[in-house]
Every structure is written in structure tokens, then in C-alpha cells.
Amino acid sequence: MLTAALAAALLQTAPAAPDLSWIAGYWLDCSNGREVSETWSDPRAGLMAGHALTVARGRVSFELAHIGPTPQGYAYVAQPGGAPPTAFVVAETGPSRVVFANAENDFPTRVIYERDGDALKARIEGEIGGQARSMEWNFTAAPLNTRCPG
């Protein structure tokens, strides 16, 4: 009985999942000679599932991801190329911006999403060899499975 009461108390004090429904959709970036698509489900019981495909110079890569509760807190969990999962916990959130952070990861240490209308910017930041580095993607909303021209 005490265990059930303790569990109920913990559930009541757990922070609510941030509203990240603005990330949901199919997003396409056709810049820099590459095609990058990122797809996110709408939140379901606090969980969003996503994947990304990048085609550049005749090569393809992928990343599986999800956003949801983890033992570390509410987080973006990335698996680039099917690698073991790495969690980035919510560090900052607003109506159309979220920052996820993991100071223990080699690179990146921050993952940032910002939405402005039909545009979604994704950015990763950190250090490599003591130098600040970043990568950025500028997505536009598109119908599912839209491809870049050409």
C-alpha cells in the first residue's frame, strides 16, 4: 500500500511534458547539395517518434530518435546510424523553441529546434578539439515523402 502511495505522489510531482507538438510533421532541407528529411509524429502520451534521412554525394545516412520521458528527465534521444541511444535532456523550452543538452556527450552537447511558421531550424552545438562547432538545418514543411528537386 505504501508503495502505491509513493508512486502516486511521485507521479503528481513529476514535471509535465513540454508541449512540443509544433515539431510534428514532415520537414525538408534541400540546401548545400544535400537532401535532408526529418519526420516527427505528434505527441502521444508524452512520446514523439522521429527519423531523419540524409542523401548527399550519392551516400545516404539515417538517424532514429524519440522525444519523451527518460530516467534522466524529459529528453531527445538520438541514435544516428542505429548507434546506441544518447539522451539530451530539456534545458530550455518556449512556445516555438526547445534546447536539449548533454554535457557528457563528445559532440554535440546541445540540440536546438526552433519553429517560425512553415520553417523549422535544427541546430547541434558543441566542441571538437577545443573549438566551438555547430551544424544547422533549415527545414520547410512539406507533404510526406516530398523529395528535393533535381
N, C-alpha and C positions, 0 to 999 in steps of 0.2 A: 504494500500500500504506500509506504514511504517513497519507494522508487517511482511509482506513477505520479505522486505529488511533486517530486523533484523534477521529473521530466516535464510535467505541465508548467512548472514555474520557469524552467529554462526556455521552453518554447515561447512563453509570454514575454520574456526579456530579450529574446534574440532579435537583432535589428531586422526590420523589414527589408526585403529585397528592393534595390532601387528600380525605378521604372525605366527600363532600357528598351522599351518597345519601339522606340524611334530608330533602332539599329536594324530591325527586322526588314527583310526584303532581299532583292537581288541587286547587286551593285557591280558596276563595270568600270574599269580604268583601262583606256586604250593609249596611254602616253608612253613615251620613251621606247617605242618599238616593241612593246610587250602588250599582252592581253592578260589582265588580271580580273577574275570574277570572284566575288565573295557573296555567299548566300547565308542569311540568318533566319531561323524560324522566329515566330512570335513567341513571347514568354508563355510557358505552360507550367503551372505550379512552381514558378520561380526558376525555371530552366530554359535556356535558349541553346539551340544546337546550330553550329555553323561549319562551313567548309570553304576553302579557297583553292582556286586553280590558277596557276601562272604559266603562260606559254610565252617563251622568249627565245629567240635564236634557235628555233627548232627543238627546244627542250621543254619539258613540262614538269612542274613540281606541284605539290599539294600540301595543304595543312587542314587537319581536323581540329575543331575547337568547340568548347561549350562555355557558357556563362551561367553560373549558378552557385549554390552553396557548396563549400568545401570545408574540411577541418580547419583551414587557415582563415576562413571567412568567405564572404561572397566574392567570387573571383572569375576571371577569364582564364581558362585552362587550355593551353595550346599544345598541339602535337604536330609540329612541322615534319612532313615526310613520314609520319607514323611513329616518330620518336616517342619516348616515354613522356607522359604529361608533365607540364610545368605550369604552376599556378601563379597568377598575378592578381593580388587582392585589390579590391576597390580602395583607392586612396583619395579620390575626389569625384564628386558627381554633381551634375546640374541638369537642367531641363533638356539640353541637347549636347552635353559633353560628359565624358567619363574618362578617368585616368585609373589604370590598373598598375600596380607596382610590385616588384620582387627584387629587392636589393641584393639578394643572394645569387641571382642568375648572372651568368657571364655576360651575355648580350642577347636581347635587350634587358633593361631593368624597368622600363616603363612602356606601356601600351596605351595609346590615346585614341579615342574616337570622338569626332565632332560632326554634328549634322547641321546643315544650313539648307533648308528646302529640299530639293532633289539631289543635293550633293552631300556626300559622306567622306570625310577625311579620316584616314587611318595613319597613325604615326608610331614608330617604335624608336626609342632612345636609349642610350647607354654609353659605355666607354669600351673602346678596343685599344689595347696597348697604351692606356692612359690618355687617349684622345677621345673627346666627345664625338659621337657618331649618331646618325639618325637615318631613317628611311621613311618615305612618305608615299601614300597612295591617295589619289584624288578620284573617288568613285562618283558615278552618277547612277541614279535609279534607272533600271531598265527592266523590260519584261524578262521573265525567267528564260535562261539559256540564250540570251542575246549574245552575239559574237561581235567582235570589233570588225569594222570594215576592212576589206582588202584581203 
